[in-house]
C-alpha cells in the first residue's frame, strides 16, 4: 500500500464556514492526476456501473449538503478505513481512468485559500506526495471504468 500524507478531514463547522471560499480557490488550480483513480461503493452496484458508469446520485448530498458528484481518490484504503460517513455492507473499489474527466479538488479535504497555500498544495499533488480527493459534477461513463473489485475485509 502506498503511504500518502493526508490532509485532515475538516470538522463540519470548519466545512460550513469556509466551503464556498475553498471550493472557488481550489477550482482555480489544475493538478496532474494519476491515470487511475478509485471510487468506493457497494459491490451490488457492479452490474449497473458496468452498463451506465458512475452516475451522480441526486438523492444524496455530501455531509455539508453542498456539491453533488462522483467522488474519486488515489487512496481508497483511506476511504474504507477512516471515512465515518460511509457505511458499506459489501464494499467494492471501482478503478477509473481519469483521462478526459472534468475533476475538481474536493474542498472538504483541502483547507487552502491563499495563493501560497494553493501553490504548495499543487506542488505536493503534482509530485504525488499527498492523497488526491476529487469529484466530478457529471456522471463518469462506463468507458472510463477499468475494473470493479470486491473488498475482502475492511
N, CA, C and O of each residue as an XYZ file, in Angstrom:
616
protein
N       0.839     -1.177      0.000
C       0.000      0.000      0.000
C       0.886      1.243      0.000
O       1.842      1.321      0.772
N       0.587      2.182     -0.832
C       1.320      3.437     -0.884
C       0.886      4.314      0.286
O      -0.306      4.438      0.567
N       1.835      4.908      0.951
C       1.510      5.798      2.062
C       1.543      7.233      1.562
O       2.519      7.665      0.949
N       0.481      7.961      1.825
C       0.382      9.354      1.426
C       0.247     10.219      2.659
O      -0.317      9.804      3.672
N       0.764     11.410      2.562
C       0.498     12.418      3.582
C      -0.963     12.811      3.393
O      -1.354     13.208      2.295
N      -1.758     12.711      4.422
C      -3.183     13.024      4.319
C      -3.479     14.389      4.906
O      -2.994     14.739      5.982
N      -4.266     15.139      4.201
C      -4.793     16.358      4.777
C      -5.945     15.937      5.670
O      -6.657     14.983      5.356
N      -6.133     16.633      6.771
C      -7.185     16.228      7.687
C      -8.558     16.487      7.068
O      -8.763     17.460      6.342
N      -9.488     15.588      7.375
C     -10.867     15.830      7.005
C     -11.368     16.886      7.971
O     -11.279     16.713      9.186
N     -11.886     17.960      7.447
C     -12.282     19.094      8.265
C     -13.524     18.784      9.086
O     -14.324     17.927      8.710
N     -13.687     19.483     10.213
C     -14.898     19.316     11.009
C     -16.062     19.937     10.250
O     -15.861     20.769      9.364
N     -17.277     19.531     10.599
C     -18.447     20.072      9.906
C     -18.530     21.596     10.068
O     -18.941     22.294      9.142
N     -18.143     22.110     11.234
C     -18.174     23.560     11.440
C     -17.177     24.262     10.516
O     -17.495     25.289      9.916
N     -15.968     23.698     10.405
C     -14.964     24.280      9.504
C     -15.431     24.226      8.050
O     -15.230     25.172      7.289
N     -16.051     23.118      7.675
C     -16.547     22.971      6.307
C     -17.626     24.004      6.028
O     -17.568     24.708      5.020
N     -18.609     24.098      6.912
C     -19.724     25.029      6.713
C     -19.240     26.461      6.586
O     -19.745     27.224      5.763
N     -18.256     26.826      7.406
C     -17.794     28.205      7.466
C     -17.042     28.636      6.214
O     -17.189     29.775      5.770
N     -16.249     27.755      5.644
C     -15.370     28.207      4.572
C     -15.485     27.428      3.267
O     -14.685     27.638      2.356
N     -16.457     26.539      3.160
C     -16.565     25.706      1.958
C     -16.650     26.508      0.669
O     -15.898     26.213     -0.260
N     -17.519     27.502      0.556
C     -17.597     28.231     -0.719
C     -16.288     28.906     -1.107
O     -15.930     28.928     -2.284
N     -15.568     29.458     -0.132
C     -14.302     30.134     -0.412
C     -13.267     29.116     -0.888
O     -12.577     29.348     -1.881
N     -13.158     27.985     -0.180
C     -12.195     26.951     -0.562
C     -12.546     26.334     -1.909
O     -11.662     26.086     -2.729
N     -13.828     26.085     -2.140
C     -14.246     25.489     -3.412
C     -13.839     26.375     -4.584
O     -13.348     25.883     -5.600
N     -14.044     27.673     -4.440
C     -13.679     28.600     -5.513
C     -12.156     28.625     -5.696
O     -11.663     28.598     -6.823
N     -11.426     28.677     -4.595
C      -9.961     28.721     -4.678
C      -9.415     27.438     -5.306
O      -8.547     27.500     -6.177
N      -9.911     26.285     -4.878
C      -9.407     25.012     -5.396
C      -9.753     24.811     -6.866
O      -9.004     24.162     -7.595
N     -10.870     25.358     -7.301
C     -11.252     25.191     -8.708
C     -10.334     25.972     -9.639
O     -10.352     25.774    -10.854
N      -9.531     26.861     -9.061
C      -8.653     27.690     -9.886
C      -7.323     27.004    -10.224
O      -6.571     27.500    -11.061
N      -7.029     25.867     -9.580
C      -5.754     25.204     -9.874
C      -5.996     23.880    -10.588
O      -6.988     23.193    -10.342
N      -5.090     23.546    -11.457
C      -5.129     22.268    -12.174
C      -3.900     21.472    -11.749
O      -2.777     21.975    -11.753
N      -4.144     20.227    -11.387
C      -3.047     19.376    -10.942
C      -2.942     18.153    -11.839
O      -3.892     17.774    -12.524
N      -1.769     17.549    -11.816
C      -1.521     16.327    -12.561
C      -2.132     15.177    -11.755
O      -1.686     14.881    -10.647
N      -3.147     14.540    -12.317
C      -3.829     13.456    -11.613
C      -3.246     12.103    -12.026
O      -2.750     11.946    -13.142
N      -3.312     11.140    -11.123
C      -2.911      9.790    -11.504
C      -3.794      9.293    -12.655
O      -4.951      9.699    -12.772
N      -3.252      8.423    -13.497
C      -4.009      7.886    -14.631
C      -5.220      7.089    -14.151
O      -6.263      7.079    -14.805
N      -5.074      6.420    -13.004
C      -6.169      5.630    -12.426
C      -6.523      6.216    -11.066
O      -5.663      6.421    -10.209
N      -7.810      6.477    -10.894
C      -8.348      6.941     -9.610
C      -9.365      5.884     -9.166
O      -9.702      4.980     -9.931
N      -9.848      6.003     -7.933
C     -10.712      4.969     -7.376
C     -11.965      5.571     -6.752
O     -11.954      6.676     -6.210
N     -13.046      4.799     -6.849
C     -14.328      5.162     -6.248
C     -14.749      3.984     -5.373
O     -14.603      2.831     -5.780
N     -15.266      4.258     -4.183
C     -15.699      3.209     -3.268
C     -17.228      3.177     -3.273
O     -17.883      4.213     -3.161
N     -17.779      1.978     -3.402
C     -19.236      1.821     -3.475
C     -19.613      0.422     -2.991
O     -18.751     -0.350     -2.574
N     -20.895      0.105     -3.049
C     -21.376     -1.248     -2.750
C     -21.117     -2.154     -3.949
O     -21.287     -1.741     -5.096
N     -20.710     -3.379     -3.678
C     -20.463     -4.329     -4.750
C     -21.749     -4.618     -5.534
O     -21.692     -4.949     -6.718
N     -22.882     -4.497     -4.890
C     -24.163     -4.741     -5.567
C     -24.408     -3.762     -6.716
O     -25.290     -3.997     -7.542
N     -23.653     -2.683     -6.782
C     -23.790     -1.709     -7.872
C     -22.993     -2.112     -9.123
O     -23.059     -1.424    -10.142
N     -22.253     -3.202     -9.052
C     -21.336     -3.608    -10.121
C     -21.988     -3.662    -11.499
O     -21.495     -3.030    -12.433
N     -23.082     -4.399    -11.642
C     -23.710     -4.550    -12.960
C     -24.167     -3.209    -13.516
O     -23.974     -2.924    -14.698
N     -24.766     -2.394    -12.673
C     -25.242     -1.079    -13.112
C     -24.073     -0.184    -13.538
O     -24.178      0.535    -14.531
N     -22.970     -0.223    -12.802
C     -21.792      0.588    -13.134
C     -21.193      0.134    -14.464
O     -20.794      0.962    -15.283
N     -21.132     -1.172    -14.677
C     -20.582     -1.678    -15.940
C     -21.397     -1.205    -17.144
O     -20.846     -1.009    -18.227
N     -22.699     -1.023    -16.959
C     -23.574     -0.586    -18.052
C     -23.626      0.937    -18.157
O     -23.474      1.490    -19.245
N     -23.841      1.618    -17.022
C     -24.111      3.058    -17.010
C     -22.966      3.931    -16.526
O     -23.057      5.157    -16.592
N     -21.894      3.325    -16.043
C     -20.816      4.100    -15.452
C     -21.169      4.518    -14.035
O     -22.079      3.958    -13.424
N     -20.455      5.492    -13.519
C     -20.736      6.025    -12.176
C     -21.653      7.231    -12.347
O     -21.256      8.263    -12.887
N     -22.880      7.079    -11.878
C     -23.911      8.084    -12.085
C     -24.042      8.947    -10.833
O     -24.051      8.429     -9.716
N     -24.144     10.251    -11.019
C     -24.354     11.162     -9.899
C     -25.669     10.798     -9.219
O     -26.712     10.722     -9.868
N     -25.610     10.575     -7.915
C     -26.802     10.227     -7.140
C     -27.472     11.509     -6.673
O     -27.008     12.152     -5.731
N     -28.553     11.876     -7.325
C     -29.237     13.134     -6.979
C     -30.063     13.016     -5.708
O     -30.615     14.013     -5.242
N     -30.161     11.815     -5.133
C     -30.913     11.631     -3.895
C     -30.055     11.830     -2.657
O     -30.581     11.927     -1.548
N     -28.728     11.893     -2.833
C     -27.821     12.054     -1.692
C     -27.019     13.323     -1.835
O     -26.790     13.808     -2.943
N     -26.593     13.859     -0.703
C     -25.729     15.032     -0.688
C     -24.540     14.746      0.205
O     -24.559     13.820      1.016
N     -23.501     15.558      0.042
C     -22.345     15.410      0.917
C     -22.749     15.805      2.334
O     -23.863     16.277      2.561
N     -21.846     15.610      3.275
C     -22.149     15.933      4.673
C     -22.614     17.372      4.836
O     -23.426     17.665      5.713
N     -22.120     18.252      4.018
C     -22.488     19.655      4.136
C     -23.722     20.006      3.321
O     -24.231     21.123      3.403
N     -24.200     19.048      2.535
C     -25.322     19.338      1.657
C     -24.875     20.143      0.448
O     -25.699     20.682     -0.291
N     -23.582     20.220      0.255
C     -23.028     21.059     -0.812
C     -23.064     20.327     -2.150
O     -24.129     19.922     -2.616
N     -21.924     20.165     -2.746
C     -21.846     19.631     -4.091
C     -22.308     18.182     -4.190
O     -22.080     17.371     -3.292
N     -22.958     17.888     -5.300
C     -23.289     16.520     -5.652
C     -22.292     16.087     -6.699
O     -21.899     16.888     -7.547
N     -21.884     14.862     -6.658
C     -20.958     14.408     -7.675
C     -20.520     12.995     -7.431
O     -20.988     12.327     -6.509
N     -19.617     12.548     -8.268
C     -18.974     11.254     -8.133
C     -17.581     11.519     -7.583
O     -16.797     12.248     -8.193
N     -17.274     10.938     -6.449
C     -16.024     11.208     -5.747
C     -14.984     10.145     -6.057
O     -15.282      8.951     -6.078
N     -13.748     10.601     -6.301
C     -12.636      9.708     -6.621
C     -11.430     10.068     -5.759
O     -11.298     11.196     -5.285
N     -10.560      9.089     -5.569
C      -9.328      9.291     -4.817
C      -8.249      8.365     -5.365
O      -8.544      7.406     -6.078
N      -7.007      8.658     -5.030
C      -5.934      7.714     -5.333
C      -5.634      6.844     -4.119
O      -4.716      6.026     -4.163
N      -6.392      7.004     -3.035
C      -6.166      6.260     -1.798
C      -7.484      5.672     -1.269
O      -8.014      6.155     -0.268
N      -8.017      4.631     -1.933
C      -9.299      4.079     -1.488
C      -9.244      3.461     -0.096
O     -10.265      3.384      0.587
N      -8.064      3.020      0.331
C      -7.949      2.447      1.669
C      -8.315      3.466      2.742
O      -8.925      3.112      3.751
N      -7.946      4.732      2.531
C      -8.304      5.772      3.492
C      -9.822      5.912      3.586
O     -10.370      6.048      4.680
N     -10.493      5.880      2.449
C     -11.949      5.996      2.447
C     -12.557      4.817      3.202
O     -13.444      5.003      4.035
N     -12.086      3.615      2.916
C     -12.632      2.421      3.565
C     -12.351      2.391      5.062
O     -13.190      1.937      5.840
N     -11.185      2.867      5.470
C     -10.774      2.746      6.871
C     -11.171      3.921      7.751
O     -11.382      3.742      8.950
N     -11.278      5.136      7.176
C     -11.402      6.310      8.042
C     -12.619      7.196      7.825
O     -12.898      8.064      8.652
N     -13.337      7.001      6.750
C     -14.460      7.906      6.491
C     -15.700      7.404      7.219
O     -16.330      6.429      6.808
N     -16.032      8.075      8.288
C     -17.097      7.615      9.172
C     -18.493      7.757      8.572
O     -19.425      7.095      9.029
N     -18.657      8.604      7.561
C     -19.984      8.807      6.988
C     -20.309      7.793      5.891
O     -21.383      7.853      5.292
N     -19.400      6.873      5.627
C     -19.635      5.849      4.608
C     -19.735      4.497      5.308
O     -18.766      4.027      5.904
N     -20.905      3.879      5.234
C     -21.082      2.551      5.806
C     -21.494      1.624      4.678
O     -22.588      1.755      4.129
N     -20.626      0.693      4.333
C     -20.884     -0.227      3.240
C     -20.935     -1.659      3.761
O     -20.052     -2.086      4.505
N     -21.961     -2.393      3.371
C     -22.087     -3.784      3.788
C     -21.147     -4.688      3.009
O     -20.538     -5.594      3.577
N     -21.029     -4.446      1.721
C     -20.213     -5.277      0.839
C     -19.438     -4.346     -0.098
O     -19.813     -4.185     -1.260
N     -18.349     -3.727      0.407
C     -17.665     -2.681     -0.362
C     -16.923     -3.200     -1.590
O     -16.467     -4.342     -1.646
N     -16.828     -2.308     -2.563
C     -16.062     -2.579     -3.771
C     -15.283     -1.325     -4.134
O     -15.684     -0.205     -3.816
N     -14.163     -1.541     -4.806
C     -13.357     -0.431     -5.299
C     -13.456     -0.437     -6.819
O     -13.145     -1.430     -7.477
N     -13.896      0.697     -7.359
C     -14.015      0.864     -8.800
C     -12.780      1.616     -9.279
O     -12.502      2.721     -8.812
N     -12.041      1.023    -10.204
C     -10.887      1.686    -10.813
C     -11.382      2.469    -12.021
O     -12.114      1.944    -12.861
N     -10.967      3.747    -12.097
C     -11.489      4.661    -13.113
C     -10.327      5.341    -13.833
O      -9.407      5.846    -13.189
N     -10.366      5.355    -15.161
C      -9.406      6.145    -15.951
C      -9.763      7.614    -15.770
O     -10.897      8.007    -16.043
N      -8.827      8.422    -15.320
C      -9.114      9.839    -15.062
C      -9.013     10.705    -16.321
O      -9.546     11.814    -16.357
N      -8.337     10.204    -17.340
C      -8.136     10.995    -18.558
C      -9.486     11.381    -19.177
O     -10.377     10.551    -19.356
N      -9.595     12.673    -19.493
C     -10.793     13.182    -20.148
C     -11.920     13.570    -19.211
O     -12.941     14.093    -19.658
N     -11.754     13.323    -17.917
C     -12.804     13.677    -16.957
C     -12.573     15.086    -16.414
O     -11.432     15.512    -16.234
N     -13.650     15.793    -16.161
C     -13.574     17.129    -15.570
C     -13.657     16.960    -14.051
O     -14.748     16.900    -13.484
N     -12.506     16.885    -13.408
C     -12.432     16.615    -11.977
C     -11.957     17.850    -11.223
O     -11.073     18.577    -11.676
N     -12.565     18.066    -10.062
C     -12.276     19.234     -9.233
C     -11.811     18.751     -7.856
O     -12.357     17.790     -7.315
N     -10.809     19.415     -7.299
C     -10.350     19.070     -5.952
C     -11.488     19.260     -4.953
O     -12.222     20.246     -5.017
N     -11.627     18.315     -4.038
C     -12.720     18.319     -3.069
C     -12.405     19.254     -1.903
O     -11.465     18.996     -1.152
N     -13.174     20.336     -1.735
C     -12.891     21.301     -0.667
C     -13.141     20.773      0.742
O     -12.785     21.437      1.716
N     -13.746     19.595      0.870
C     -13.916     19.022      2.203
C     -12.600     18.458      2.736
O     -12.493     18.169      3.928
N     -11.600     18.298      1.873
C     -10.314     17.728      2.274
C      -9.183     18.733      2.325
O      -8.243     18.563      3.101
N      -9.254     19.762      1.527
C      -8.118     20.674      1.405
C      -8.481     22.046      1.962
O      -9.397     22.707      1.473
N      -7.756     22.458      2.984
C      -8.015     23.719      3.672
C      -7.074     24.787      3.133
O      -6.211     25.284      3.857
N      -7.239     25.138      1.861
C      -6.345     26.080      1.199
C      -7.146     27.222      0.588
O      -8.128     26.994     -0.118
N      -6.723     28.438      0.861
C      -7.372     29.584      0.214
C      -6.372     30.616     -0.286
O      -6.634     31.297     -1.277
N      -5.233     30.742      0.381
C      -4.283     31.765     -0.054
C      -3.505     31.269     -1.272
O      -3.443     30.066     -1.526
N      -2.922     32.184     -2.011
C      -2.139     31.810     -3.190
C      -0.986     30.890     -2.812
O      -0.699     29.936     -3.535
N      -0.322     31.158     -1.697
C       0.801     30.317     -1.276
C       0.334     28.923     -0.890
O       0.967     27.934     -1.259
N      -0.778     28.829     -0.144
C      -1.311     27.511      0.222
C      -1.679     26.702     -1.019
O      -1.409     25.503     -1.089
N      -2.295     27.362     -1.992
C      -2.679     26.686     -3.238
C      -1.448     26.235     -4.015
O      -1.429     25.130     -4.556
N      -0.425     27.075     -4.076
C       0.810     26.721     -4.778
C       1.488     25.526     -4.101
O       1.959     24.610     -4.776
N       1.534     25.540     -2.763
C       2.136     24.425     -2.026
C       1.358     23.129     -2.263
O       1.956     22.075     -2.480
N       0.026     23.207     -2.223
C      -0.803     22.027     -2.450
C      -0.602     21.503     -3.864
O      -0.446     20.298     -4.059
N      -0.602     22.387     -4.850
C      -0.413     21.975     -6.243
C       0.915     21.231     -6.398
O       0.980     20.192     -7.055
N       1.963     21.768     -5.793
C       3.285     21.132     -5.882
C       3.250     19.730     -5.261
O       3.742     18.773     -5.858
N       2.667     19.611     -4.062
C       2.596     18.314     -3.393
C       1.763     17.319     -4.194
O       2.127     16.147     -4.296
N       0.645     17.777     -4.765
C      -0.194     16.894     -5.568
C       0.516     16.468     -6.848
O       0.492     15.294     -7.217
N       1.142     17.421     -7.519
C       1.852     17.100     -8.759
C       3.004     16.125     -8.524
O       3.316     15.310     -9.392
N       3.631     16.207     -7.360
C       4.745     15.313     -7.034
C       4.267     13.980     -6.465
O       5.069     13.068     -6.267
N       2.963     13.864     -6.202
C       2.427     12.615     -5.669
C       2.670     12.419     -4.194
O       2.652     11.290     -3.704
N       2.901     13.521     -3.469
C       3.219     13.422     -2.043
C       1.992     13.384     -1.132
O       2.111     13.035      0.043
N       0.841     13.731     -1.644
C      -0.373     13.758     -0.822
C      -1.471     12.969     -1.512
O      -1.458     12.789     -2.730
N      -2.405     12.510     -0.727
C      -3.560     11.807     -1.278
C      -4.412     12.797     -2.067
O      -4.533     13.965     -1.697
N      -4.995     12.312     -3.153
C      -5.804     13.144     -4.033
C      -7.274     12.812     -3.823
O      -7.670     11.648     -3.888
N      -8.078     13.835     -3.570
C      -9.526     13.688     -3.423
C     -10.181     14.661     -4.387
O     -10.020     15.875     -4.265
N     -10.920     14.120     -5.345
C     -11.561     14.943     -6.365
C     -13.007     14.485     -6.547
O     -13.411     13.429     -6.061
N     -13.771     15.308     -7.258
C     -15.109     14.878     -7.626
C     -15.449     15.407     -9.008
O     -14.869     16.381     -9.489
N     -16.403     14.737     -9.628
C     -16.943     15.165    -10.903
C     -18.402     15.506    -10.691
O     -19.145     14.724    -10.097
N     -18.818     16.663    -11.170
C     -20.224     17.030    -11.063
C     -21.061     16.255    -12.077
O     -22.290     16.258    -12.009
N     -20.389     15.592    -13.018
C     -21.064     14.813    -14.054
C     -20.853     13.333    -13.807
O     -19.900     12.933    -13.138
N     -21.740     12.532    -14.347
C     -21.564     11.086    -14.283
C     -20.301     10.704    -15.049
O     -19.878     11.404    -15.969
N     -19.714      9.590    -14.654
C     -18.497      9.092    -15.302
C     -18.898      7.921    -16.197
O     -19.452      6.934    -15.713
N     -18.625      8.024    -17.491
C     -19.093      6.992    -18.427
C     -18.466      5.618    -18.179
O     -17.357      5.499    -17.658
N     -19.215      4.590    -18.571
C     -18.750      3.211    -18.405
C     -17.430      2.981    -19.136
O     -16.644      2.127    -18.727
N     -17.176      3.719    -20.198
C     -15.925      3.556    -20.947
C     -14.694      3.939    -20.121
O     -13.582      3.549    -20.476
N     -14.865      4.694    -19.028
C     -13.755      5.060    -18.156
C     -13.538      4.046    -17.027
O     -12.554      4.137    -16.293
N     -14.449      3.088    -16.888
C     -14.337      2.099    -15.818
C     -13.336      1.016    -16.239
O     -13.476      0.409    -17.300
N     -12.334      0.788    -15.400
C     -11.305     -0.211    -15.670
C     -11.674     -1.544    -15.028
O     -11.594     -2.593    -15.668
N     -12.077     -1.498    -13.760
C     -12.434     -2.727    -13.042
C     -13.273     -2.389    -11.818
O     -13.301     -1.249    -11.353
N     -13.951     -3.406    -11.311
C     -14.733     -3.291    -10.081
C     -14.381     -4.519     -9.254
O     -14.693     -5.649     -9.627
N     -13.725     -4.276     -8.122
C     -13.240     -5.388     -7.297
C     -13.868     -5.350     -5.911
O     -13.886     -4.318     -5.241
N     -14.378     -6.500     -5.504
C     -14.917     -6.618     -4.146
C     -13.780     -6.530     -3.138
O     -12.701     -7.078     -3.367
N     -14.015     -5.845     -2.028
C     -13.029     -5.716     -0.965
C     -13.229     -6.876     -0.002
O     -14.336     -7.098      0.489
N     -12.157     -7.614      0.267
C     -12.260     -8.793      1.115
C     -12.653     -8.461      2.550
O     -13.558     -9.081      3.109
N     -11.973     -7.485      3.144
C     -12.297     -7.098      4.524
C     -11.927     -5.645      4.718
O     -10.996     -5.127      4.102
N     -12.681     -5.005      5.590
C     -12.443     -3.585      5.878
C     -11.893     -3.456      7.275
O     -11.618     -2.346      7.730
